[in-house]
Amino acid sequence: MTGEPGPTEVDQAPVEPASQGRVPAEVVAPLVETVEAATVASIPDAGGTPIEVAPSDGEATPAPARPPKPATPRPATTVAKAIADGLAASGARLAFTVPGESFLSLLDAFLGAGIRPVATRHEGAAAFMAEAATQLTGRPQAVLATRTVGAANASIGIHTARQDSVPMVAIMGGVKRVHKGREAFQESDLVNGIGSLAKRAFEPGNPSEALRQVSEGLKAIVTGRPGPLVLVLPEDLLDERVSGEVTPAPSSSQGPAADRGAVRQILKWLAASERGVILAGGGVLRARATKRLVALSEALAIPVVASWRRADVFPNDHANYLGMAGYWAAPTVRQRLIDADVILVLGARLSEVASFNYRIPGRDQRWAHVDLEPRHAGHGLTAPTLAVIADASRFLDAAWSDLRGAALDAEMRDRRLARMATDRAGYVEASRVDTGDWSGPGVHPGRVVAALQAHLPANAIITTDAGNFAGWVARGYRFRRPGTFLGPTSGAMGFGLPAAIAASLLHPDRPVVALAGDGGFAMTMAELETAVREGAHPVVLVFDNGHYGTIRMHQEREGRAITASDLGPIDFAVMARAAGALGFTVTDDAGIEPALTEALASGRPAVIHLSVDRAWVSVDKRP
């Protein structure tokens, strides 16, 4: 028998000696059998609760014992466990962190929920990893950082997630609630500070509020334009018990359907155009809708241009693909967009870079914007001719449904096909990056890209850092499948290696290659140890020209002093070996392929240190 009363047990006072005026327990039962027939009086006991007594010859006799009061149920779980379970149900599998004492309970809960904590060397790298993992899985992955110092380091990844429209979850351990506002250790207003970079930010004050706000946040970051969530969780809140659960993030496939009238109007414009074009972006990738985009492009004979750093949205070896917009685009891309008589912007953010400094679409162009958050007039920008709030996949489904029974103008379609063939030939020629004579010193960057193209399978994942070196792969590499490229539209340096580690952890059976300059790689190169420890095996190509090349290019272009842009030498191959990875040094073109093939075959993290002459300023400014 347990110490808790069973269904038929009653509360009874301890048996006391008869001399104290109480009836012994052994006589209670027969009295109970007769008390219902007796006349009873009711008087309060010491606690103010009436007890029933039967008339007697002066001796008080106990009435039947009262039924027990219902026990107050103990809340079923802790705040930390509820949050961990909610994240796991939302699809979280990885949580990247520099651990802090403010959220240790959450780390414990993650283990129980099946979420793998990954210790990193810096919170900025941890946030990049979580951002990349969220992009690849399509479900929220997590970064954890402690109080202001950790949150400040992680902020670069939160900003990148916002720019990339990625529903990452950033959890910040907060100070104890009793210390809030007292200048507690590492305290600041994280919700209004770091939280301003996110789509939503919350700091719950009690357990029930925690469940409600986390549920609200998980829904918000995948509703409309996706973006990151910042949760500031006070240290003393996590172990409090709570009833209920966190509602998981809804499936991203539940995006809004397109208005059918608007779909038909867009199709009419494209079918009647001579120089129509589709500018496709991350919304198509998130919706897993590349195949449907290819079908629409082929049916209408309308070419596709990828938005900036979304080159894998459409197979680059397809005859209808005309390149990627933005920095390092082939010279033909911008002109083709300018010449278009109709532009369908599908699931793409028209940022400064993607729109060529807001010049495309032009004010006089007819264009439609299909997106979860289409552009509207404001800040000096014009609204689209037609704006459609819709998930890219649902728009494409509706378009294909309408096209099946449609009669297209065969002559106009043939004219578009002929023009597209000409445009494609021009793009292919303009995007060659391995041409020109070069015998050193250092490697020809374009030949590095050619080697990657020759040795990587179609499912290989490439990540890039920020910098001029990225122009070579952006223009010259042909991505053949969706989900094979990760690059920060925020322009954040240090992204390449952390993103590649996350990709390798998620896809250990696929080659993963990171590209970085010497400046950006040095910012996060400590994460090579993370890769070794966690069993990831990215291959990193470091283009080393001994300076911050993009900044020096601007200094020279603007006639400024060359200052603060030169860097000293680092032997990255030696550094890689010190961390337990492979390290290769390549000083000429002949060494590219041997180093690459050995690194890819090793199944280990590897760094290939490429010597690059400073004469290679960018893909547009060569020796």
MOMO-V450704 format. One record per helix or strand. SS is the DSSP state (2 for helix, 1 for strand). FROM is the first residue (numbers start at 1). TO is the last residue. If there is no record, write none. Layout:
ss-><SS,SS>
from-><FROM,FROM>
to-><TO,TO>
This chain:
ss-><2,2,1,1,1,2,1,2,1,2,1,2,1,2,2,1,2,1,2,1,2,2,1,2,2,1,2,1,2,1,1,1,1,1,2,2,2,1,2,1,2,1,2,2,1,1,2,1,2,1,2,1,1,1>
from-><18,25,40,50,77,79,94,101,116,123,142,147,169,177,194,200,207,229,235,241,252,260,277,282,290,303,311,321,331,342,366,378,381,386,392,410,445,461,470,485,495,512,518,527,539,547,549,566,572,582,590,606,618,621>
to-><20,35,44,54,78,89,97,113,119,137,146,163,174,179,197,202,220,234,237,242,254,272,280,286,300,306,313,324,339,346,371,378,381,389,404,430,455,464,476,487,506,517,524,534,544,547,557,566,578,586,602,611,618,621>
